[in-house]
């Protein structure tokens, strides 16, 4: 489970759902500053592996997967729920985005999922499920989502290509696209309060919370979803269908 920062994190909603289904979990935390917030949540979920992971730090991702290989020998599912973009680039126009900011956002929010898939592949010898988090800003140009929309579009495309490549091994790859949810990361988006109010007013159902995302994630990792791969699955109270 990659991406728990606190109890509001989408990854925590997913972890709770997987735990309720009886899964044994490995949980990562960003760094020493994040550990005191994440470790108690991981302990509450009886996570047997709790390790640091900053995807920018060379070797840390490999060390986490090596621990999983040593302790468990295999892996059934992986949830990638991380994103980052420098504030100046996130709040600016795509047209003005810096090379460095774009590259960082792409590396942390998108290519890290590709690297995780590569390390997960040999551990998913009986098949498995790889999940990541996207947003409607991948499919439509949304005011206030900016550069992250381009990054999420690439992420969704990687999901399709990796689904194509890994299908023969029984490994399914899907993106989940939640509607706006108040979390630490979304708090960094421009005008987020207005976006969530607008979405809540338009959506036919109440907007999804982290437990709704968790329920979908647990389903997508289950045998019931055995014929679903390469998709972007929306869980947003129907916000994405409204014009
Ligand atoms: P969050 O702040 O709780 O989680 C973001 C996580 O990214 C944090 O745990 C943080 O430590 C991690 N992270 C950032 N840089 C990292 C790095 N270099 N290495 C490892 N981890 C790193 O926020 P969230 O809203 O739960 O975000 C989770 C995912 O859901 C993101 O991909 C986000 O884009 C996506 N998402 C969020 C919303 C929303 O409205 N909150 C909607 C759709 C999609």
Boltz pocket constraint, residues with backbone or C-beta under 6 A from the ligand:
constraints:
  - pocket:
      binder: B
      contacts: [[A, 2], [A, 3], [A, 4], [A, 5], [A, 6], [A, 8], [A, 9], [A, 10], [A, 11], [A, 29], [A, 30], [A, 34], [A, 53], [A, 54], [A, 55], [A, 56], [A, 80], [A, 81], [A, 82], [A, 83], [A, 84], [A, 108], [A, 109], [A, 133], [A, 134], [A, 135], [A, 176], [A, 177], [A, 178], [A, 179], [A, 180], [A, 181], [A, 182], [A, 183], [A, 184], [A, 185], [A, 186]]
      max_distance: 6.0
